[in-house]
Amino acid sequence: MIRKVICITLNIFLTTAAFIMTMFIIDYCANHRIICIFPAVISSDSMSPALRTGDLIFLRTVENAGQITKGSIITYRTDDVFLTHRVLRVLNMGGNVSFETKGDANTVKDNLLVAKEDVAGVCCLRIPYMGYMVQFIKTPVGALLFIVLPAGMLIREKY
């Protein structure tokens, strides 16, 4: 009985570790422009109910502004912070495209227009609550629990 519980626990840990390692690989590839999709974690409820705190989203990079339309959910840089909000309007002023945005849960639109160059990507997938797991695994305790320990258990099991 104890052996079965250990095996099930090990399988859960290994599956989670494999998922997280996949996330790190995707993140690495996105940062080095090997692939055009990368993950992000939602850190506020400004886009509730569409996106909630702790959700893991995947963003698709965009090559031209025509890929972003009214209603798209975009992640963009403002100062040193990334925000994820919905596009209310696409503005084309003399060939310069910008976007008027607003969080779904916010009562007013964002003060500043978002330039195309500031857009990190368009949201294409959401996994509820998985962002909490990703954030935890980035901590030393999380790395130990979900990467080092399962790897050690696997090595011990094989040898």
Secondary structure as GFF3:
##gff-version 3
##sequence-region A 1 159
A	DSSP	alpha_helix	2	31	.	.	.	ID=ss1
A	DSSP	beta_strand	37	41	.	.	.	ID=ss2
A	DSSP	beta_strand	56	60	.	.	.	ID=ss3
A	DSSP	three_ten_helix	65	67	.	.	.	ID=ss4
A	DSSP	beta_strand	73	78	.	.	.	ID=ss5
A	DSSP	beta_strand	81	93	.	.	.	ID=ss6
A	DSSP	beta_strand	96	102	.	.	.	ID=ss7
A	DSSP	beta_strand	114	115	.	.	.	ID=ss8
A	DSSP	three_ten_helix	116	118	.	.	.	ID=ss9
A	DSSP	beta_strand	119	127	.	.	.	ID=ss10
A	DSSP	alpha_helix	130	137	.	.	.	ID=ss11
A	DSSP	alpha_helix	140	143	.	.	.	ID=ss12
A	DSSP	pi_helix	144	148	.	.	.	ID=ss13
A	DSSP	alpha_helix	149	158	.	.	.	ID=ss14
###
